[in-house]
Amino acid sequence: MKYLLNIGNTHTTLAQYDPPRGISLMQTFYTENFSVNDLPEGEIAAISVVPKLRRELESRNIHFLDASNSRGKVDFTRIDCSTLGADRVANAEALAAFYPLPGIVLDCGTAITMELVDQEGVFRGGAIAPGRSLMRRSLFAGTAQLPDIPLSRNVPADIGAGTRNTIAFGIDCGCIGMVREYIRIAREKHNIVSIVLTGGDAKFFHPALPEAVLAPLDFTYHGIRIGAGW
């Protein structure tokens, strides 16, 4: 049996890959609680943005995807990709496999990342910024008085009245503005035709970005699969 493992900063998810049936999502763990004992028996391809946990899992024969060993369509050799996150490698591979190029992937989660693949399938870089939840936690941890507020599902309709609403307006509308600027520059400089949203917070951004499409839930897992040569 083949499995696909996505180790993120907050959550780790496990999917099963059965070539006739495709990909089925199986289980989600908190990354801080995940261990080698949670791994199933079988062939595993994985991406990880948590080096400590990756080292702990290396006792198992796992194919950890990176830019140097990816077997998909994307050319990662034109820029220095030695520190490129494996999640971004998988997203780039899935973008090139399923969407017209040139295109970008915006992965909205703990961090907001962008990957750009040009018309020839060459990875050209992107962007990395803190996501909405990380911005909230940073304000709470870095100040003496500001509260830690939960994520909201909807974009604030007006400027904030009161501290909690002001934080929500500042972060949420600020993140949307940031992503819009990424898109503007990518369109202007690289003539992109595909804008793909993925990640746990993608549904928040989508109504404000009508030019973007929501990726299916198995998008990044297909990138892992493609990168592994499956």
C-alpha positions as CSV (number, residue, x, y, z in Angstrom):
1,M,0.0,0.0,0.0
2,K,1.2,3.5,-0.8
3,Y,0.7,6.6,1.5
4,L,1.2,10.3,1.2
5,L,2.3,12.3,4.2
6,N,2.0,16.1,4.5
7,I,3.8,17.4,7.6
8,G,2.8,21.0,8.2
9,N,3.6,23.5,11.0
10,T,0.3,23.0,12.7
11,H,-1.3,19.8,11.2
12,T,0.0,16.6,9.7
13,T,-2.2,14.7,7.3
14,L,-2.0,11.2,6.0
15,A,-3.6,10.1,2.7
16,Q,-3.7,6.7,1.0
17,Y,-2.9,6.4,-2.7
18,D,-4.4,3.5,-4.6
19,P,-3.7,4.0,-8.4
20,P,-7.1,2.6,-9.6
21,R,-9.1,4.6,-7.0
22,G,-6.9,7.7,-6.6
23,I,-6.2,9.5,-3.3
24,S,-8.3,9.3,-0.2
25,L,-7.6,11.4,2.9
26,M,-7.4,9.3,6.0
27,Q,-6.4,11.1,9.1
28,T,-5.3,14.5,10.5
29,F,-2.9,14.9,13.5
30,Y,-1.6,17.9,15.4
31,T,2.0,18.0,14.3
32,E,3.4,18.4,17.8
33,N,1.8,15.1,18.7
34,F,2.8,13.1,15.6
35,S,5.4,10.4,15.9
36,V,6.8,7.4,14.1
37,N,4.2,5.2,15.8
38,D,1.5,6.9,13.8
39,L,3.0,5.8,10.4
40,P,1.2,3.0,8.6
41,E,3.1,0.0,7.1
42,G,3.7,0.5,3.4
43,E,5.5,2.8,1.0
44,I,5.4,6.4,2.0
45,A,6.2,9.6,0.1
46,A,6.2,12.8,2.3
47,I,6.8,16.5,2.5
48,S,7.8,18.2,5.7
49,V,8.3,21.8,6.8
50,V,9.3,20.6,10.3
51,P,13.0,19.5,10.2
52,K,13.0,18.0,13.8
53,L,10.1,15.7,13.0
54,R,11.6,14.7,9.7
55,R,14.8,13.6,11.5
56,E,12.7,11.6,13.9
57,L,11.0,9.8,11.0
58,E,14.1,9.0,9.1
59,S,14.3,5.6,10.8
60,R,11.6,4.6,8.3
61,N,12.2,4.2,4.6
62,I,10.3,7.4,3.6
63,H,10.8,9.3,0.3
64,F,11.0,12.9,1.5
65,L,10.4,15.1,-1.5
66,D,12.6,18.1,-2.2
67,A,13.6,20.2,-5.3
68,S,16.7,18.0,-5.9
69,N,14.8,14.7,-6.1
70,S,11.4,15.6,-7.6
71,R,10.5,13.5,-10.6
72,G,7.7,15.7,-12.0
73,K,7.6,18.2,-14.8
74,V,8.9,21.3,-13.1
75,D,12.5,22.4,-13.6
76,F,14.0,23.6,-10.3
77,T,17.5,24.1,-11.6
78,R,17.3,27.8,-12.8
79,I,17.4,29.4,-9.3
80,D,18.9,28.3,-6.0
81,C,16.2,25.9,-4.6
82,S,18.5,24.3,-1.9
83,T,16.3,25.7,0.9
84,L,13.0,25.6,-1.0
85,G,10.3,24.1,1.2
86,A,9.0,20.6,0.2
87,D,5.4,21.9,0.4
88,R,6.2,24.5,-2.2
89,V,7.9,21.8,-4.4
90,A,4.7,19.7,-4.3
91,N,2.5,22.7,-5.0
92,A,4.6,23.6,-8.0
93,E,4.4,20.1,-9.4
94,A,0.6,19.9,-9.0
95,L,0.2,23.3,-10.6
96,A,2.3,22.2,-13.7
97,A,0.4,18.9,-13.9
98,F,-3.2,20.2,-13.8
99,Y,-3.4,23.9,-14.8
100,P,-2.3,26.0,-17.8
101,L,1.1,27.8,-17.4
102,P,2.4,30.2,-16.5
103,G,0.7,30.1,-13.2
104,I,0.9,30.7,-9.5
105,V,-0.2,28.7,-6.4
106,L,-1.1,30.6,-3.3
107,D,-1.0,28.3,-0.3
108,C,-2.8,29.9,2.6
109,G,-2.2,28.4,6.0
110,T,0.2,29.1,9.0
111,A,2.3,30.9,6.3
112,I,1.1,32.3,3.1
113,T,3.3,31.2,0.2
114,M,3.3,31.7,-3.5
115,E,5.0,29.5,-6.1
116,L,5.3,30.6,-9.8
117,V,6.0,28.2,-12.7
118,D,6.5,29.8,-16.1
119,Q,5.3,28.6,-19.5
120,E,8.2,26.3,-20.0
121,G,7.7,24.6,-16.6
122,V,10.5,26.4,-14.9
123,F,10.1,27.3,-11.2
124,R,10.8,31.1,-10.9
125,G,10.4,31.6,-7.2
126,G,7.5,33.2,-5.2
127,A,6.8,34.7,-1.8
128,I,6.6,33.7,1.9
129,A,4.7,35.7,4.5
130,P,3.0,35.0,7.8
131,G,-0.7,33.8,7.6
132,R,-3.6,35.3,9.5
133,S,-3.3,33.0,12.5
134,L,0.4,33.6,12.9
135,M,0.0,37.4,12.7
136,R,-2.6,37.2,15.4
137,R,-0.3,35.1,17.7
138,S,2.6,37.4,17.0
139,L,0.7,40.5,18.1
140,F,-0.5,38.7,21.2
141,A,3.0,37.4,22.0
142,G,4.9,40.6,21.2
143,T,2.7,43.1,23.0
144,A,1.6,43.5,26.6
145,Q,-2.1,44.4,26.0
146,L,-3.4,43.1,22.7
147,P,-5.6,40.0,22.9
148,D,-5.3,36.8,20.9
149,I,-8.4,36.7,18.8
150,P,-9.8,33.8,16.8
151,L,-9.9,33.6,13.0
152,S,-13.0,35.0,11.4
153,R,-14.7,33.3,8.4
154,N,-15.7,36.5,6.7
155,V,-13.8,39.6,5.5
156,P,-14.4,42.6,7.8
157,A,-16.9,44.9,6.1
158,D,-15.6,48.1,7.6
159,I,-12.7,49.5,9.7
160,G,-12.5,48.2,13.2
161,A,-14.4,49.7,16.2
162,G,-12.8,48.4,19.3
163,T,-9.5,46.5,19.7
164,R,-10.7,43.0,18.7
165,N,-12.4,44.3,15.6
166,T,-9.5,46.5,14.8
167,I,-7.1,43.6,14.9
168,A,-9.4,41.5,12.7
169,F,-9.7,44.3,10.2
170,G,-6.0,45.1,10.2
171,I,-4.8,41.5,9.7
172,D,-7.5,40.1,7.5
173,C,-7.9,43.0,5.1
174,G,-4.1,43.4,5.2
175,C,-3.5,39.8,4.2
176,I,-6.0,40.1,1.3
177,G,-4.2,43.3,0.1
178,M,-0.9,41.5,0.4
179,V,-2.1,38.6,-1.7
180,R,-3.6,40.9,-4.3
181,E,-0.3,42.6,-4.7
182,Y,1.4,39.3,-5.2
183,I,-1.1,38.6,-8.0
184,R,-0.7,42.0,-9.6
185,I,3.1,41.7,-9.8
186,A,2.9,38.1,-11.1
187,R,0.5,39.1,-13.8
188,E,2.5,42.2,-14.8
189,K,5.9,40.6,-14.8
190,H,5.1,37.0,-15.8
191,N,1.8,37.1,-17.7
192,I,0.3,34.4,-15.5
193,V,-2.9,32.7,-16.7
194,S,-3.6,30.4,-13.7
195,I,-4.1,31.5,-10.1
196,V,-4.7,28.6,-7.7
197,L,-5.6,28.8,-4.0
198,T,-4.9,26.0,-1.6
199,G,-4.4,25.5,2.1
200,G,-6.6,25.5,5.2
201,D,-7.4,29.2,4.9
202,A,-8.0,29.3,1.2
203,K,-11.8,29.6,1.5
204,F,-11.4,32.8,3.4
205,F,-9.4,34.4,0.6
206,H,-11.4,33.1,-2.3
207,P,-14.4,35.5,-2.3
208,A,-12.0,38.5,-2.3
209,L,-10.0,37.0,-5.2
210,P,-12.5,36.2,-8.0
211,E,-9.7,35.7,-10.5
212,A,-8.5,32.7,-8.5
213,V,-9.7,29.1,-8.4
214,L,-9.9,26.8,-5.4
215,A,-7.7,23.8,-5.7
216,P,-9.3,20.4,-4.8
217,L,-8.5,19.0,-1.4
218,D,-6.0,16.5,-2.8
219,F,-4.1,19.1,-4.8
220,T,-0.8,19.1,-2.7
221,Y,-1.0,15.3,-2.3
222,H,-1.0,14.9,-6.1
223,G,2.1,17.1,-6.0
224,I,3.7,14.7,-3.5
225,R,2.7,11.7,-5.7
226,I,4.0,13.3,-8.9
227,G,7.3,14.3,-7.2
228,A,7.7,10.7,-6.0
229,G,7.2,9.4,-9.5
230,W,4.0,7.5,-8.7
